[in-house]
């Protein structure tokens, strides 16, 4: 069984295949530092290859989800401003976002308290976001003299539209999760803080126990990685997935269980049963890792 032992986060995996990842620096309001970045990247790389994990839930220990970057460990400056550094620097938050985005397992953010800066941008590549209605949400980068990070310039406008994304980025406002400006960002905004993790775990267990992991991974990739500019291009890509999955053990089980009026027992795994054209996209090389968190 895969070992999940970290310093700045904790991970537990239950019998249903739900991994609960908790940001665990409560005395620092779960502020994001280099160790947390390394732990998150490692955890999501492990989730990706661990067939025992079907769904991931991310939350924070204590009253905060994540208060943003830990400035006590340094600011955003670099002691080396050479041409090589300019081209080789990799944003630590972006490395975390890519690890989450590239993980084949769906991830649910249970935002139980304030999520500011990288605290909110790290959740953008997650599949689903639940939030406490009074949790403070802030894309505060313009108020810190920096630009958007953690791939948020890609994810945020795709989630809520360019106009709202620009309003958040240009003003750097702190808003409550229930604010209308954030309507499209959260699947659910909950009145009671204690219900956030409870509802996220319930949805995670629903996915883990009732749905095909492979079908979910392919569907998620089709939504985010469908590079076709036309519905015809999407049709060609969808067709390959339908042909492959339609002949899978999970598909046969899904149909048989429906006809027999019983719960399905899906056994296919992303490590062995993904379509032969997966991954069908060509991602840029981001392998240089000289990042300042």
N, C-alpha and C positions, 0 to 999 in steps of 0.2 A: 504494500500500500504506500502511496506517495506521502512523504513526510512534509508537513507544513509548519515549520518552526521559524519565527521571525522576531525582530526586535521592535519595530514600530507598528506592526499590525498583528492581529491574531486571526487564525483560520480554523474552523471546525467543519467537518463534513458529516451530515447525518445519514441515516439508513436509506432515505429517499433519493440521495444524490444531490442534496442542496448544500452548497458550500457557503457558510456565513463568514464573510471577511469584515473584521472590525478595525477601523483606524484607531490605534491604541496609544495615543499620547494625551490623555485627558488633562494632565496638569498644564500642558501647553495648548489646550483647546484643540487638540489633534492637528496642530500646525504641521504643514508639509515641509519636510526637510530631505536631505539627500538619502538618509537611511530609509525613510518611508518610500521614496521613489524606487530605490533598489528593491525593497520588499515587495512593492506592488507589481513591479515588472516581473520579478521572479515568480510571484504567486500566479499571475495570469498566464505566464508561460507554462507553468505546471498544470493549471486548470485545463489548458488547451490539449494536453496529451494524457490527462488522467481520465480514463473512461468511467471511473467511479463518480466523477463530478458531472452533473447534468445541467445545473443552474447555479449561478452565483448571486448572492445578495451582499451588498456593501452598505455598511452603516458606520456610525461613530460612537465611541465610548464616551458617555457623559452627555452634557447638555448641548455640545457642539457636534456637527458633522465634521467640518474641517474649516478652520478659521483663515486658511490661506497660507502663504509662504511664511516660514519662520525666519523673520528678519534678524533674530538674535544670532543666527548662524551665517549672516552675511546678506548683502543686498544683491542687486542685479548686475553690479559692475564686474569688470574683468581686469585683472592686473596686466593682461597681455592683449594689446589691441593691434596685433599684426594682421596682415592680409590672410595668412593661413588660419589664424584664429577666427576671423570673420567668416570664412568659408567652412571651417570644420566644427564650429560650435553647434551643439545640439541641445535644445531646450529640454530640461529634465521632465517638465510637465508633459511635453509632447511625447517623450519616450513612454511615459505611463499611458497616455491616451492611445498611442498606437498599440501598446501591448493589450489594452482592453479591447480596442477595435478589432485586432487580429485574432482574438480568442474566439473559437467557434462556439463556445457556450454562452447562452444568453445571460446578461447581467442586469440585475435590478438594483437601483439606488434607493435606499431607505434613508431619506434626508431628514433626520430627527432634530436638527438644529441648524444654526448658521452655517452657510456654505458660501465662502467668499473667495474671490480670485481663483486660484487653482482648485480650491475646495469645491467650486461649482463646475469649472471647466473639465475637471477629470470625470465628471458624470455624463458629459455630453455624448461620448461614444457608447455609453451603456444603453441597453435595449429599452428599458423602462425606468421612469423616475417617479417615486412617490415622495411627497414632502408634507411636513407639518405646516399648517397654514400661516403661522407666525414666524417661521424660520426666516432669518434674514438672508437674502440672496444678493450677491453683488459682483458684477463684472467691473471691478474698480480700477482697472489698469491705467486709464487716462489720469486718474488721481494719484497715481504712483509714478507717472512719467514714463510708462512703458506701453507697449502695444499688446494686443491679444496674444495669448500663448496656448500651449497644450492643444494645438490643432483646432482651437475654438473658432478661428476665422473660417474654417471649413464647416464644422458641425453646427454652430449656432444659427447662421442664416438658413441652413437647410431644415432646421427644426422649427424655427419661429418666423422665418421670413427676414428679408434684408432690412426692411424699415425698422422693425422692432429690435433686431440685432444691433443696428447702428445706434438707436436710441440708448440702449443699454451700454454700448461700448463708449459712446461719446460723452454721456453724462456721468458714468461711473456710479450711478445711484445705488443705494442700498434699498431694496424693496422686500416686502414680505412675500412669501411664496404664493399667497392668495391674491396678489396684485394682478389685475387684468392684463398687464403688459406681459406677464409670464404664463398666460393661459396655455399656450401650446407646448410649453416646456415640460409640464408635469402631466402624467396620466391621471394621477389622483392627488388632490390636496385635502388632507385630513384635519378635522377639527381638533382631535386629541393627539398629543405627541406620542403617547404610548401605543397608539394604533398604527403608526407608520411602519414599524418593523413587523408588527403582527400581520398587517395586510400584505406587506412585501413577501414575507415568508409563506403566506397562504397562496399567493400567486405563484411563487417559485415551486411550491409542492404540487400545485395543479399542473404546471408545465412538466415537472420532473416525472410525475406518476401517470399522466394521461396522454402525453405527446411524444412523438418520435424525435429523439435528439438529432438525428441526421436530417430529417425533414425540416426541423427548426433551423439548423445551421445553414442549409441550402437556401431556405426562404430569406433568412437574414442577409446572406451574401447577395442574393438577387436584388434585394432592396438597396443595399449600400454599394454594391460593386457592379451594378448593371450599367456599363459604360455606353450602351446603345443610345444614339441620339433620336431614335424613332421607335414607335411601338413595334414595327416589324423586326428591328434588331433585338428588342426585348423578347419578342415571340420566338425567335430562333434560339435564344439562350434558355428561355423557359422550357422550350420543347425538349432540349437535351436533359434538363432536370427531371421533367415528367417521364421521359422514356426510361431513364435510369432508376428513379425511385419507384416508378410504377411496376417495376419487375423485382423490387426488393422484398426481403423477408418482412420488413416493417409494413410495407404496403399490403402484403397478403394478410398479415396479422390484423391490420386496421380494418380491412373489409370483412374478414372472417369474424372478428369480435363484434362488429356492428350487426352482422346477420344473426349471430348467436346471442345477441343482447347481453354481452358480458364486457367487463373491462379489458382493454387491450394490454398485452404484455410485450412491449417493444424491446428488442435485444440488439439491434444494429448499433454500431458505434462509429463515431467520426474518425477514429483511427484506422478503420478497416473498410468502411462502406460508403465513403463519399464518391460522387460521380468522377469518372476518369478525367474530365476537363477541369476539375477543381485543383488549384485556383485558376480561373480563366482570365485573370487580369495581370498586368505587369506593373508592379509598384516600383516607384523610384528607390534607388539605393540610399538608405539613410544610415549606413553602418558606422560612420565616423561618430565616436561617442566621447567627445571631450566637452561635457556639459557642466554648466555652472547653475546650481539650483538656487 
